[in-house]
Structure formats: structure tokens, C-alpha cells
Amino acid sequence: MPQASEMLWPWWVRLSHWLVASGVIALWLMSYVWYETDWLHRLVGYAVLALVAARILLGCLTKVSSARFSLPRWHAIRAHIAEMQQRKITPHQGHNPVGQWAVYLIWLLIAALALTGWLSRTDALWGEDWPVEVHGLLSWTLLAVIVVHVAAVICVGQWSRQHLVRQMWHGRFEK
């Protein structure tokens, strides 16, 4: 188990997390509340993509184990799911195995949203409906994944007796 004083999340992980979250919320509000999908929407969308790209680059270069990339093995995923079913989870150094895959899914959806958003504005596909339709479907899929992410943070925090939101705020292990 990590020690209370141990740094789990470096400043750049926490900053990118909260900026990406804020950007995604802003993009969703622009699209579905204010119906603003012009230059500001594109600017914020590309900024979110740049933040994800920077996070991926830093995750490849860092020596901080909790911020590095790893592909959790299937036995670790199955063990974590079994713990979730028992509602008693061992605290992890960084993301748990299912959480790590969820992060990759969120980043993949953000990249796909940027691609479909860009495609919908190209001359080659001007007037085509499918890029806009796929973009909309991806945005709702991302929203659903984020809802599951927030619910998982709450549940896993309870079951592992960790303060996961505060850990992502100040970066240190906290129980």
C-alpha cells in the first residue's frame, strides 16, 4: 500500500486532468446548451486534444510509476472486478487496472472527436452529414463514459477507503 506522504500524481498529471475535464465540460455546454460550435468550440476542442497529447508524451517520459503508462494484464483486471463485486478494494499506486483502461478509452474518444470535428469542416466532406453525426454520437459516448468514471471514483473511493478526488487535487496518497 502507498505511504501517506508518497506523491502519486505529479503536478502535470493533475493539471492536465482538471484542464481536460474543464474543457470537455465547456465543449459539451457549448454544443448542447448554448449551441455554439464555431471557432470557440474548435479552439477549445483542439486545446483539449493538445493537453491529452502532452499528457501522453509526459506519461511516456516520466519516472513516476503512477503517472507512467502500462497495459494492465487480464488477471489484474479480473482480480479488480472480483474485488469490486465484493465491495472491498485494495488501494492502488495510481490507477487501478480498470481505471487505467478507462483513461485510455476517454483519450481515444477525445482524439476521435477531434478527428470527426476536423473532418466535418474539411472541403472534401463539406455538406456530408456523417462526420457531424459520428461527432455527436462520440460526444454522447464520452459523456456516458465520464458519468461511469465519476460513479466509479465515488464507489472505488468508498470501497478502498481512499479520498480519490482529493488525491487528484493535491497529488498525495490519502486514506
Summary of the structure (lengths in Angstrom):
residues: 175
radius of gyration: 17.7
end to end distance: 10.5
largest distance: 56.3
contacts: 477
relative contact order: 0.15
helix: 70%
strand: 1%
